[in-house]
Amino acid sequence: MNDVAVVGFAQAPCVRRTHGTTNGVEMLVPIFAEVFEQTGLTKADIGFWCSGSSDYLAGRAFSFIAAVDAIGAFPPIHESHVEMDAAWALYEAWLKIRMGEVDTALVYGFGKASAGELRRVLSLQLDPYVMAPLWPDSIGIAGLQARLGMDAGLWSEKDLAEVAARSRRDATSNPFAQLGGDAEAARLLEEPLVADPLRAHDIAPVTDGAAVMVLASVERARDIVERPAVITGIEHRIDSPALGARDLTRSPSTEQAGLALGARDVEIAELHAPFTHQELILRDALGLGDSVRINPSGGALTGNPMFSAGLTRIGEAARQILAGNASRTLGHATSGPALQQNLVAVLERG
């Protein structure tokens, strides 16, 4: 099977609200142009296109078809779509290249969370018999998860504040970023609670946004970039959707994926943790030590665009290799309530 590498990545600015349409065209056109400039490729060079988004969130059927307007009507394209984060569209495109059907692919994800009542929408992914009728939102569920870990002595409010402060310090170019450090962590602990024990800094700002990634077979990738980021392994595992049927302070699916990939031995890890305590859960599940740099981009805590945040984590991990900053990195994406589904990718310099 063909090995697959990331050769280009770009993302739109994470903003609280955009005046664009729910099909994402206005966000996608500039970042398509950016990755084509990075790689020297054109639309005609892409063998397969795959997107991740949500028609349910957009509020209309086949919004992903309308997004194809960003690609253009000619030349004709080979296109597919997943109704979830574009990290899973990456998985489909990865398989296409692995099987030898194409030697290049472009993956993109987009979402306009500001278009509707996001917390209510996300409640509908819960168990329809027990949980969904109670209408618990994602922040309330995360608060329960954080409280369980705190009561078990696994982390403290100070631990969570330190995660937030570091994320804000690293994401200096992000509109939500602020200076971090011990003083910042202490200041954050004085903020009011939002969903006990979580404060505003513990919760990712849900944003409108989009991301795009270009993949190629390793043979083709070496002609495109100097240091392709080869995807040496990718695993997707699922835990029970029934919140009462699993230990919410652990992530067995992430642990299993990490063990299958040998994820401990990486230099940088980009973790899709929409809440501060979830970063701690993921670090433990993957066995990441203190020598591993976590979320140098700032992570989802400084901008969490629906349906592209997971792809962005893998893209940021690839970017570290493309830039020559690391030789082995990890990207992680999650979906569902309380880290229910998890996808882990390990990348190495080609």
Order of alpha helices (4+ residues) and beta strands (2+ residues): beta-alpha-beta-alpha-alpha-beta-alpha-beta-alpha-alpha-alpha-alpha-beta-beta-beta-beta-alpha-beta-alpha-beta-alpha-beta-beta-alpha-beta-beta
